[in-house]
Amino acid sequence: MAVNLPLFPSVSTYMPGSTTNALVDRELLDCDALLRDLKLNLNATQSRMQVQHDRHRSERQFEVVYMVYLRLQPYRQATIAKRTNQKLAG
């Protein structure tokens, strides 16, 4: 069962005027603005990376009669051949 974690940690936003110290108030407002900018930049970067990934991706469909080359990763090959020292087997 997959657990869906939020993309960003939940940080409550600062309510302006909830502190009597003006310097603390300004710092907390600046921190909120910085977090907002970071979230926007992260979303923009993730969408650019997704577009770049999708640009090089091609949809492939195979039928039962096709012969295909299957490349197994080293950690997946453990099911095919048991090795005593997996780290040095590569």
N, C-alpha and C positions, 0 to 999 in steps of 0.2 A: 504494500500500500504506500503510495507516494504522499509525502507531506508537502503541501504548498506553503512555502515560507514567503513572507512579504519581501518585496524588492528592497525596500528601505526599512531600517529600524524605526519603530514608532517613537518619535520625539515630539512631545507636545510643543506647540508654538507658544511663544510668549505673548501674553496679553498686555498691551501698552498701558502704563499707568498703574500696574499692580504693585509697584515698589515705590517707596518714597525717595529713594536715592536716584538722582537724575543720571549720574554716571553709570550706575548699574543698569538703569533703564535703557540707556543708549547702547551699552555693550550687548545686552540681550537682543535688542532690535537688530544690531549689526550681525550678531550670530545667526539670527533667523534669516536675514537676507542672504548671508553666506551659504547657509544650508539650502535655501531655495535655489540659488544659482548653481550649487553643486549638483542638485537633483536634476535641474534642467540640462546641464552639461553632460551628466551621466546618461540621461535618456537620449540625448542627441547622438552621443558617441555609440551607444548600443544600437540605435537604429541605423547609423552608418555602417557599423560592423555587420549587422544583419543583411543590409542591402549588398555589401561586398561579398558576403558568404553566399547569398542566394544567386548572385551573378555568375558564380562559378559552379553552381549546382545544376545537374541535369536529371530529369526524371527518367528512370530506366524501368522497363518492364521486361520480364523474362518469362518464357514458356518452359514447359517441362522438357522439351526436346533440345533446348539450348545447352551448350557446354560453356561453363563459365569458370574463370580462375578464382579460387577462394584463397584469400590471404588471411592467415590466422595471426593474431597478435601473440607475443610470448606468454602473456598471462592467460590467454585462452587455450594455449596448447597443452596446458596441464591436464586437461581432460583427455587428451589423445595419448600422451606419453608421460608417465610418472618419472620425475627426476628427483634425486636425493637433495640437490642444492639448486633450487629454482633461480636464485640470484646469479649464480655463476654458469648457468646452463646456456645462456645466450651466445 
